[in-house]
């Protein structure tokens, strides 16, 4: 083992690594999304609690400063997530849009 992170979160269900290799987002069973900065700390930089259900997936966009998280109840959150080259500046994370599955939608 090279490194261990202390999150004090429920079971982590999904991880995504930023393209710079220095930031990770993790989704948990209790609906939290945690942002880790690998260079600065072994504890989460920010914990976001916008979901009410288990996180199914978290992902960074390859080309744009975006990330998203989706939960088991069909809710998807899109965030603006700028990572700066300067280590003094913290990442900018702003929730942008909530997408919800319609209850009457039966298309597959």
C-alpha positions as CSV (number, residue, x, y, z in Angstrom):
1,X,0.0,0.0,0.0
2,X,1.4,3.4,-1.0
3,X,-1.1,5.7,0.6
4,X,-4.2,5.6,2.8
5,X,-7.0,8.2,2.9
6,X,-9.1,9.0,6.0
7,X,-12.6,9.9,4.9
8,X,-14.9,9.0,7.9
9,X,-17.5,8.4,5.2
10,X,-19.8,5.4,4.6
11,X,-18.8,2.7,2.2
12,X,-17.3,4.2,-1.0
13,X,-19.2,3.0,-4.1
14,X,-17.4,4.7,-6.9
15,X,-14.2,6.7,-7.6
16,X,-13.0,8.9,-10.4
17,X,-9.6,10.4,-11.0
18,X,-9.1,13.8,-12.6
19,X,-7.1,14.0,-15.8
20,X,-4.3,15.8,-13.9
21,X,-3.9,12.8,-11.6
22,X,-3.9,15.0,-8.5
23,X,-7.6,15.0,-7.6
24,X,-10.1,12.3,-6.9
25,X,-13.9,12.3,-6.3
26,X,-15.6,9.5,-4.4
27,X,-19.3,8.6,-4.1
28,X,-20.7,6.8,-1.0
29,X,-23.6,4.6,0.0
30,X,-25.2,7.4,2.0
31,X,-25.3,9.9,-0.9
32,X,-22.2,12.0,-0.3
33,X,-19.6,13.0,-2.8
34,X,-16.1,13.7,-1.4
35,X,-13.3,15.6,-3.2
36,X,-9.7,14.6,-2.3
37,X,-6.6,16.6,-3.3
38,X,-3.8,14.1,-3.4
39,X,-0.9,16.5,-2.9
40,X,-2.3,18.4,0.1
41,X,-4.0,16.0,2.5
42,X,-5.3,12.5,3.1
43,X,-8.6,13.9,4.2
44,X,-11.4,15.2,1.9
45,X,-11.1,18.8,0.7
46,X,-14.9,19.1,0.4
47,X,-17.9,16.8,1.1
48,X,-21.1,17.5,-0.9
49,X,-24.4,16.2,0.4
50,X,-26.9,16.8,-2.4
51,X,-28.1,13.2,-3.0
52,X,-30.7,11.3,-0.9
53,X,-29.7,7.8,-2.1
54,X,-26.7,5.6,-2.8
55,X,-24.2,7.1,-5.3
56,X,-24.1,4.9,-8.5
57,X,-21.4,6.9,-10.4
58,X,-19.1,9.9,-10.3
59,X,-17.1,11.2,-13.2
60,X,-14.9,14.0,-14.4
61,X,-15.4,15.3,-18.0
62,X,-12.3,14.8,-20.1
63,X,-12.3,18.1,-21.9
64,X,-14.4,20.6,-19.9
65,X,-14.2,21.7,-16.2
66,X,-17.3,19.6,-15.4
67,X,-18.0,16.6,-13.1
68,X,-21.2,14.7,-12.4
69,X,-22.6,12.4,-9.8
70,X,-25.6,10.1,-10.1
71,X,-27.6,8.3,-7.5
72,X,-29.8,5.2,-7.4
73,X,-33.0,7.2,-7.4
74,X,-32.2,8.6,-10.9
75,X,-31.0,12.0,-9.8
76,X,-27.9,13.4,-11.6
77,X,-26.0,16.4,-10.5
78,X,-23.7,18.4,-12.8
79,X,-21.0,20.5,-11.2
80,X,-18.5,23.1,-12.6
81,X,-15.1,22.0,-11.2
82,X,-12.1,24.0,-12.1
83,X,-8.7,22.7,-11.0
84,X,-6.0,25.4,-11.0
85,X,-2.3,24.7,-11.9
86,X,-1.3,26.9,-8.9
87,X,-1.3,24.7,-5.7
88,X,-2.2,27.8,-3.6
89,X,-5.6,28.1,-5.2
90,X,-8.2,25.6,-4.1
91,X,-10.4,23.9,-6.7
92,X,-13.6,25.8,-7.6
93,X,-16.7,23.5,-7.3
94,X,-20.1,24.9,-8.1
95,X,-23.3,22.8,-8.4
96,X,-24.9,23.7,-11.8
97,X,-27.8,21.5,-12.6
98,X,-30.0,18.8,-11.1
99,X,-31.4,16.3,-13.6
100,X,-34.2,14.0,-12.4
101,X,-35.8,11.0,-14.0
102,X,-39.5,11.6,-14.6
103,X,-41.8,9.2,-12.8
104,X,-44.0,8.5,-15.8
105,X,-41.1,7.9,-18.2
106,X,-41.1,4.3,-19.3
107,X,-38.7,4.5,-22.2
108,X,-35.7,2.2,-22.1
